Amino acid sequence: ALALGRPGAGMEWRVTIELSCADGTKQTHGVADPHSTLDPLGLTLDDGKALLAGVQRHLVQARVSKYCAVRRRCPRCRHLRALKDTRTRRLNSLLGTVEVPAPRFKPCPCAVTARSTLCPASELMPDRCTPAYERTLAKLGVWGPYWRTLQLMSELFPLGDDLPWP
C-alpha cells in the first residue's frame, strides 16, 4: 500500500507490507520512512533501494520464522523439540542482506536413528545467498574483476554493507 499526503510541496509517503498467514492472521509492517519526501520527482535510486531492502527483510524474516516454527514440531510424535540455542544467519540477495534469528533444536526423544541438532534456517538457506544473487555476480564477474563487479552491483542493488570487499 502506498499512501501519499496532500499534493504540492513535500508530499509524504509511506509503504507498508501486509503478510497474511494460512491461519487467517495478518501482520502489517512499515517498510519506508514516512518522513521521506518524493523529491524531485518519484523515487531516487537510494529510496528505491531502501524500499526493496525493507520489503525483502520482512518477507525473508517472516518466511524463516514460519519455517522454523513448523520444523520445531516433531513429524513423528508431534511434540515440540527443545530449543538448544539461537544464532543469527545472513542471507545475501540482490534486494539486500537480511539477518535472521536461526534457532537450533535438540533432537526429539522419540528419534532413534537421527540424534543430531536441527537448524531449520540452514535447511531453508543453505548457501546463504539467493540463486539470483549468485547468477548476477557470475554474469557480471565475467566482464571484470570480482571487486569491480561487487562495486557495480552495490551501486544498482541494495546489497548491504557487509559484503566481502578485497
Secondary structure by P-SEA (a helix, b strand, c coil): cccccccccbbbbbbbbbbbccccbbbbbbccccccccccccccaaaaaaaaaaaaaaaaaaaaaaaaaaacccccccccccccbbbbbbbbcccbbbbbbbbbbcccccccccccccccccccccccccaaaaaaaaaaaaaccaaaaaaaaaaccccccccccc
